[in-house]
Amino acid sequence: MNVPLIDMRKIFLIAVMIIGLGFYHSQAQNVDEITAIAEGPKIIVFNYHQVDNKANPLAVSPANFEAQMKFLVDSGCITITPDELYAGLNGEIELPPKPVLITFDDGYIDNYTNAFPILKKYNLRATIFIIPAFTSVYPGYMTWEQLKEMESNGITIESHTLTHPKLEELPDDEIRNELLNSKTLLEENLGHPVEFLAYPTGTYNLHIAGIAQDISYKGAFTIKYGVVDKGSNFFALERVPIFNTAQNTMKDFYERIAWRQSFEEFGWIKK
């Protein structure tokens, strides 16, 4: 789908405006807080899994992934890290205009072979949530050496639990072990603090979030569809999942970040 650059920029602004409507369910307690949220930074956090030509809904093709990254660059987006997102929302730093966070879950090998060269080509940063029990163990996943190489080139590595279980089905001691052992193993192998988590399958509850906070994580990401702003819960951070589709992945990408379904629901465009 050929979309003029001016239209793509409009799409990005619409995405922030429309997805951002969700802040009214946030933690704001009064009009001043709501105003601060409305006027504060809005960060779209993209959620990818695989970058490959597989016939898999989670696998975006390298060609489409490159087109999506070019779209972000052409639209003036600036990639940030989880630490910068955290600091920006806390008022510790000023975030750049149009901040976005690109994330990957699981640590598949194609993140290194296919996504990494594209990210470097466009000078984009990204964050990968790793399952350390799979790292340097299974052939479909990255190695510690690959992760270290990526970290030296603008990629941030964070936690996706030790073995990727359904946390809601585990007793407290096993939840704690999954979160703590993942954090510890990553820190031992990579040599730096690991302070952010992506919940496996995006599922969580307030009890799990509390355990993550007790273990000294600073924040955690879900797959709840929305934009991150000052009203977001740091342990339930929203993302925009990006999938492969049989129709037109690029068209779906544009519409997904603009939340076209909201327009249709409210009758603002023809169905």
C-alpha positions as CSV (number, residue, x, y, z in Angstrom):
1,M,0.0,0.0,0.0
2,N,1.5,3.4,-1.0
3,V,0.7,6.0,1.6
4,P,2.0,9.6,1.1
5,L,4.4,10.8,3.8
6,I,2.0,13.5,4.9
7,D,-0.7,11.0,5.4
8,M,1.6,8.7,7.4
9,R,2.4,11.6,9.7
10,K,-1.3,12.3,10.2
11,I,-1.8,8.6,11.0
12,F,0.9,8.8,13.7
13,L,-0.7,11.8,15.3
14,I,-4.2,10.2,15.1
15,A,-2.8,7.1,16.7
16,V,-1.5,9.1,19.7
17,M,-4.8,11.1,20.0
18,I,-7.1,8.2,19.7
19,I,-5.3,5.5,21.6
20,G,-4.5,8.1,24.1
21,L,-8.2,8.5,24.9
22,G,-7.7,5.5,27.1
23,F,-5.9,7.6,29.8
24,Y,-9.3,8.5,31.4
25,H,-9.4,5.0,32.9
26,S,-6.0,5.7,34.4
27,Q,-4.8,6.5,37.9
28,A,-5.7,10.2,37.7
29,Q,-7.6,11.4,40.8
30,N,-8.6,15.0,39.8
31,V,-8.9,17.5,37.0
32,D,-5.3,18.7,37.4
33,E,-4.0,15.1,37.1
34,I,-6.1,14.4,34.1
35,T,-4.8,17.6,32.5
36,A,-1.2,16.6,33.2
37,I,-1.8,13.2,31.6
38,A,-3.5,14.7,28.6
39,E,-0.7,17.2,28.1
40,G,2.1,14.8,28.9
41,P,4.1,12.5,26.7
42,K,2.4,9.7,24.8
43,I,4.5,6.7,23.9
44,I,3.5,3.9,21.4
45,V,5.2,0.7,22.5
46,F,5.3,-1.7,19.5
47,N,5.2,-5.4,20.3
48,Y,6.8,-7.9,17.8
49,H,7.8,-11.5,18.1
50,Q,9.4,-12.9,15.0
51,V,10.7,-11.2,11.8
52,D,10.6,-14.0,9.3
53,N,8.8,-15.2,6.1
54,K,7.0,-18.0,8.0
55,A,3.2,-18.4,7.7
56,N,2.7,-17.5,11.3
57,P,0.6,-14.6,12.7
58,L,3.4,-13.7,15.0
59,A,6.0,-13.6,12.2
60,V,6.2,-10.3,10.3
61,S,8.1,-10.6,7.0
62,P,11.5,-8.9,6.8
63,A,10.2,-6.8,3.9
64,N,7.2,-5.6,5.9
65,F,9.3,-5.0,9.0
66,E,11.7,-2.8,7.1
67,A,8.8,-0.9,5.6
68,Q,7.4,-0.3,9.1
69,M,10.7,0.9,10.4
70,K,11.1,3.2,7.5
71,F,7.7,4.6,8.2
72,L,8.7,5.4,11.8
73,V,11.8,7.2,10.6
74,D,10.0,9.1,7.9
75,S,7.4,10.1,10.4
76,G,10.0,11.6,12.7
77,C,9.7,9.0,15.5
78,I,12.5,8.7,18.0
79,T,13.1,5.3,19.6
80,I,13.7,5.2,23.3
81,T,14.5,2.6,25.9
82,P,12.4,1.3,28.9
83,D,14.6,3.3,31.2
84,E,14.0,6.5,29.2
85,L,10.3,5.8,29.2
86,Y,10.3,5.4,33.0
87,A,12.4,8.5,33.5
88,G,10.3,10.5,31.1
89,L,7.0,9.6,32.7
90,N,8.5,10.4,36.1
91,G,9.6,13.8,35.0
92,E,13.3,13.0,35.4
93,I,14.1,13.6,31.7
94,E,12.3,15.3,28.8
95,L,11.4,12.7,26.1
96,P,11.9,13.6,22.4
97,P,9.0,14.4,20.2
98,K,7.1,11.3,18.9
99,P,8.8,8.8,21.2
100,V,8.3,5.2,20.4
101,L,9.5,2.0,22.0
102,I,10.1,-1.1,19.8
103,T,9.9,-4.3,21.7
104,F,10.3,-8.0,20.8
105,D,9.2,-10.9,23.0
106,D,10.9,-14.3,23.4
107,G,14.3,-13.8,21.8
108,Y,13.9,-15.8,18.6
109,I,17.0,-16.1,16.4
110,D,15.4,-14.1,13.6
111,N,15.5,-11.1,15.8
112,Y,19.3,-11.3,15.3
113,T,19.5,-12.5,11.7
114,N,16.6,-10.5,10.2
115,A,15.5,-7.6,12.5
116,F,18.8,-6.5,13.9
117,P,20.3,-5.5,10.5
118,I,17.2,-3.5,9.6
119,L,17.3,-1.7,13.0
120,K,21.0,-0.9,12.5
121,K,20.3,0.3,8.9
122,Y,17.8,2.9,10.2
123,N,19.7,3.7,13.4
124,L,16.8,2.5,15.6
125,R,17.0,1.2,19.1
126,A,14.8,-1.7,20.4
127,T,14.2,-3.8,23.4
128,I,14.1,-7.6,23.5
129,F,12.5,-9.5,26.4
130,I,14.5,-12.7,26.7
131,I,13.7,-16.2,28.1
132,P,17.1,-17.0,29.6
133,A,16.4,-20.7,30.1
134,F,16.1,-20.9,26.3
135,T,19.1,-18.7,25.5
136,S,22.1,-20.7,24.1
137,V,20.0,-23.8,24.6
138,Y,17.5,-24.1,21.8
139,P,18.4,-23.6,18.1
140,G,15.5,-21.3,17.5
141,Y,16.6,-18.8,20.1
142,M,19.6,-16.4,20.3
143,T,22.8,-17.0,22.2
144,W,24.4,-15.0,24.9
145,E,27.1,-13.8,22.5
146,Q,24.5,-12.6,20.0
147,L,22.7,-10.7,22.8
148,K,25.9,-9.0,23.9
149,E,26.6,-8.0,20.3
150,M,23.2,-6.5,20.0
151,E,23.5,-4.7,23.3
152,S,26.6,-3.0,22.0
153,N,24.6,-1.7,19.0
154,G,21.6,0.0,20.6
155,I,19.5,-3.0,21.7
156,T,18.3,-3.3,25.3
157,I,17.8,-6.8,26.8
158,E,15.2,-7.3,29.5
159,S,13.3,-10.2,31.2
160,H,10.5,-12.4,29.9
161,T,10.6,-14.8,32.9
162,L,12.9,-17.8,33.2
163,T,10.8,-20.4,31.2
164,H,7.8,-18.5,29.8
165,P,5.0,-20.1,31.9
166,K,1.5,-18.9,32.4
167,L,2.2,-17.0,35.6
168,E,-1.5,-16.9,36.7
169,E,-1.5,-20.7,37.0
170,L,1.5,-20.8,39.3
171,P,1.8,-20.7,43.1
172,D,3.5,-17.7,44.6
173,D,6.9,-19.4,45.2
174,E,7.1,-20.5,41.5
175,I,6.1,-17.0,40.3
176,R,8.8,-15.5,42.4
177,N,11.4,-18.0,41.1
178,E,10.4,-17.3,37.5
179,L,10.8,-13.6,37.9
180,L,13.8,-13.6,40.1
181,N,15.8,-16.3,38.4
182,S,15.3,-14.7,35.0
183,K,16.5,-11.4,36.3
184,T,19.5,-12.9,38.0
185,L,20.6,-15.1,35.1
186,L,20.3,-12.2,32.7
187,E,22.3,-9.9,35.0
188,E,25.0,-12.5,35.5
189,N,25.4,-13.2,31.7
190,L,25.1,-9.6,30.5
191,G,26.7,-7.7,33.3
192,H,24.1,-5.0,34.0
193,P,20.9,-4.5,35.9
194,V,17.7,-6.0,34.4
195,E,14.8,-3.9,35.7
196,F,11.9,-4.5,33.2
197,L,9.7,-7.4,32.5
198,A,7.2,-8.5,29.8
199,Y,4.6,-10.9,31.1
200,P,4.4,-14.2,29.1
201,T,1.4,-14.0,26.8
202,G,0.8,-10.6,28.3
203,T,-1.3,-12.0,31.1
204,Y,-1.0,-10.8,34.7
205,N,-2.9,-9.7,37.7
206,L,-2.2,-7.2,40.5
207,H,-0.8,-9.9,42.7
208,I,1.8,-10.9,40.1
209,A,2.6,-7.3,39.5
210,G,3.2,-6.9,43.3
211,I,5.6,-9.8,43.3
212,A,7.5,-8.2,40.4
213,Q,7.7,-4.9,42.2
214,D,9.0,-6.7,45.4
215,I,11.8,-8.3,43.3
216,S,12.9,-4.8,42.3
217,Y,11.6,-4.6,38.8
218,K,10.8,-1.0,37.9
219,G,8.0,-1.9,35.4
220,A,6.3,-4.5,33.3
221,F,4.7,-4.7,29.9
222,T,1.5,-6.3,28.9
223,I,-0.2,-6.8,25.5
224,K,-3.1,-4.5,26.6
225,Y,-3.8,-2.4,23.5
226,G,-3.1,1.2,24.1
227,V,-0.6,4.1,24.5
228,V,1.6,4.6,27.5
229,D,1.3,8.0,29.3
230,K,1.6,9.4,32.7
231,G,-1.6,7.7,33.7
232,S,-0.3,4.2,32.9
233,N,0.5,1.7,35.7
234,F,4.2,1.0,35.5
235,F,3.4,-2.7,36.1
236,A,0.7,-2.9,33.4
237,L,2.3,-0.9,30.6
238,E,0.3,-0.9,27.3
239,R,1.6,-2.0,23.9
240,V,0.4,-2.2,20.3
241,P,0.9,-5.8,19.1
242,I,2.0,-6.1,15.4
243,F,0.9,-9.2,13.6
244,N,1.3,-10.7,10.1
245,T,-2.0,-11.0,8.2
246,A,-3.1,-12.7,5.0
247,Q,-4.5,-9.5,3.6
248,N,-2.0,-6.6,3.7
249,T,0.3,-6.3,6.7
250,M,1.4,-2.8,5.9
251,K,-2.2,-1.5,5.6
252,D,-3.0,-3.3,8.9
253,F,0.1,-1.7,10.5
254,Y,-1.1,1.8,9.6
255,E,-4.6,1.1,10.8
256,R,-3.5,-0.6,13.9
257,I,-1.5,2.3,15.2
258,A,-4.2,4.7,14.2
259,W,-6.8,2.4,15.9
260,R,-9.1,2.6,12.9
261,Q,-11.7,0.3,14.6
262,S,-12.4,3.2,17.1
263,F,-13.4,5.4,14.2
264,E,-15.7,2.7,12.9
265,E,-17.2,2.0,16.2
266,F,-18.2,5.6,16.7
267,G,-19.3,6.1,13.1
268,W,-16.6,8.5,12.2
269,I,-15.8,6.7,9.0
270,K,-17.7,4.4,6.7
271,K,-17.4,0.7,7.4
